[in-house]
Amino acid sequence: MTTARLLGWVEGIIDGEGCLGFYKMVTTKNTIRGFVWVPKLVVANTDKQIMDTVASVLGGIVRERKVYENRKPLFEITLSSNRLREVLPILKLVGKERQRKLLLEALDLVSENFASRRTGRRGSAGPNDTRLEEIWTEMRTLNRRG
């Protein structure tokens, strides 16, 4: 059971160490667009205990990422669509609140696109692609470094 205090702590970790991203991934599957929409939440830190605690709250698996020589190991959790649909509505972020809201909207729109493909529009552009492009562009701007 997650306490409000622990959830608030995890929200702070996401605001400081996390990335809410929305990506266009190239695909070789039978689509006109040649890409699929991929929403993700990635949290990384060099402290495995912190990452284990984050994973206990958010779900997901802590993985060790390769790093350059003489660097501390980096541990990472990645959540994708299905888990994000459960986690994002309960989070209250400060610095990344706009990204959270955009990602929630994108998840709904991606689901609608997928449903339209299943009802006979396979391979065609989705009905929400224009808005998804706008979200993708805004997310890229919000997540820009520097």
Secondary structure, DSSP 8 states (H G I E B T S, - for coil): ---HHHHHHHHHHHHHHEEEEEEEEE--SS-SSSEEEEEEEEEEES-HHHHHHHHHHH----EEE---TTS--EEEEEE-HHHHHHHGGG---STTHHHHHHHHHHHHHHHHHHHHIIIIITTS--TTHHHHHHHHHHHHHHT---
